[in-house]
């Protein structure tokens, strides 16, 4: 296995931990997969979130205002592009959430940019989520 393949596997594993925590609605473990200064761009928010703390506050508002809860999350079609100590991961995301309106199935696509920290751990530095083509909602 080449070094590039090894690194791509490490990034895929970092993403798997992130997605699993999100799918369990485990906000602390999920946000722990990001650097503190990570940025987040979601089609459902009106602005760029510029830190983990800002995202935590946004998430808390979703819970407070709409009883938001993630019930599950699966990904497919993962592609990893390794660029030294940075990697770009793209995939399709199928998320089930619960709100006051009821249960909803979301089909989106996502880009996550990872950076290797000095200890060798891959942490997400940017997440961008958009609706999948043809997806409702």
C-alpha positions, -999 to 999 in steps of 0.1 A, spaced: 0 0 0 14 34 -9 19 62 16 -8 82 -3 -33 53 2 -24 50 39 -30 88 44 -64 86 25 -73 56 48 -64 78 79 -86 106 66 -115 82 59 -112 69 94 -112 104 109 -144 111 88 -160 78 100 -155 89 136 -169 123 129 -200 109 110 -206 83 137 -206 109 165 -230 131 144 -253 102 137 -255 94 175 -263 131 182 -231 132 203 -223 169 199 -192 168 221 -175 140 203 -186 153 169 -172 188 176 -141 172 190 -133 161 155 -128 198 144 -102 224 152 -115 251 175 -111 276 146 -129 254 120 -155 270 98 -189 257 88 -210 266 58 -245 251 58 -274 257 33 -297 260 63 -278 289 80 -276 325 69 -239 329 75 -205 313 78 -200 299 113 -164 307 121 -156 285 151 -166 253 169 -181 275 196 -202 294 172 -215 261 157 -222 248 192 -243 279 199 -261 275 165 -268 238 173 -282 248 208 -306 273 191 -318 245 168 -325 223 199 -341 252 218 -363 265 190 -372 232 172 -363 202 194 -336 193 168 -321 159 171 -300 137 148 -314 102 146 -289 87 122 -264 95 94 -249 74 66 -225 84 39 -216 70 5 -195 78 -25 -166 90 -4 -136 105 -23 -104 117 -6 -79 141 -22 -46 142 -2 -26 174 -4 3 169 20 -9 176 55 -43 187 42 -70 165 27 -104 172 11 -131 146 16 -164 146 -3 -193 123 1 -231 120 -1 -249 122 32 -282 107 42 -293 120 76 -324 114 96 -334 141 120 -363 148 143 -378 182 150 -411 196 162 -424 190 127 -416 153 129 -390 130 114 -372 141 82 -348 124 58 -322 147 44 -301 140 13 -271 162 10 -236 163 -2 -207 174 19 -171 186 17 -149 183 47 -114 197 47 -90 180 71 -56 191 84 -31 169 102 -21 184 136 14 182 150 5 149 169 -5 133 135 -43 135 142 -65 145 113 -89 173 124 -116 189 103 -110 226 96 -140 233 73 -173 216 66 -196 226 37 -230 210 33 -254 215 4 -286 198 -8 -280 169 -31 -293 175 -67 -330 167 -69 -333 165 -30 -364 180 -15 -361 203 15 
